[in-house]
Amino acid sequence: MSQKFKIEIIRPDNSVYKGETEEAILPCFEGQVTILKDHISLITFLRPGFILIKGKKEKKYYVEEGTVEFSNNNLTILS
């Protein structure tokens, strides 16, 4: 059974990343948040830091601020 979920990072002018991952680590105001498949629904705000997308290859994106929504195994990050 796959442990992957969909993720998309969007800026006002374009989509930065769209794909599937097994784990995403986000710099939120509540602290560092790790998202895995079937995580509870979440809406929160990003603080400055790095978004880590883990899978076969680890990807890292720097963000100043933004919002995060996770629902039905879809993670959307607006920055």
N, C-alpha and C positions, 0 to 999 in steps of 0.2 A: 504494500500500500504506500502510495506516494505521500511524502511529508511536505510537499511544496505548496506554496500559495502564490497568488499574483501580486506583483508590486509595480507601481508606476510613480516616478518622480517627475513633477511638472513644474516648469517655470512659466512666467507670464508669456514668454515669447516662443517656447517650444517644450517638447517632451524630452527630458534628459535621459531617462531610462524606463524601459518597459520590458517586463519579463516575469520569470518565476524564480523563486528562491526557497530555501529551507529555513532561513533565519535572517532577520534584520535587526540591527542594533541601532537605536535612535537616541540622540541627545535631547531629552525632554526636560521641561522645567521641574518635573517631579523627580528627575534623576535619569540615569541611563535605563532605557526600556528595551527589552528583548522581545521581539514578536516571533512566534512560532505558529504553525498551522493550528487552527481551531482556538486561537487566543480569544479571550472575551472581547466584545465590541468596545472600541476605544476612539475617543476624539480628544486630542491634546495639542499642545503647542511645542514647537522646537525652540531650543536655545542654540547659540553658536556652538558648533562642533562638527563631528564627522558622522555620517550615516555609513554603517558597514553592512554590506549585503554579502552574505556567506552562501557558498554553494561550491561548485567545482572550482570556480575562480572567485576570489574575494575582490569585491569592488568597494571603493571608498569615495564618498562625495562630501565636500565641505558645504555646510549651510550656515547662514547668518540667523535666519528665523524662518518660520513657516508653520503650517498646520498639518496634522496627521489624522487620518481616519482609517480605522480597520474595522471591516464588517464583512461577514460571509466569505472569509478567506481572501479578501481583496484589500491590499494596503495602498492607500493613495497619500502621497506627500506633496503638498503645495508649498513651494518655496519662492 
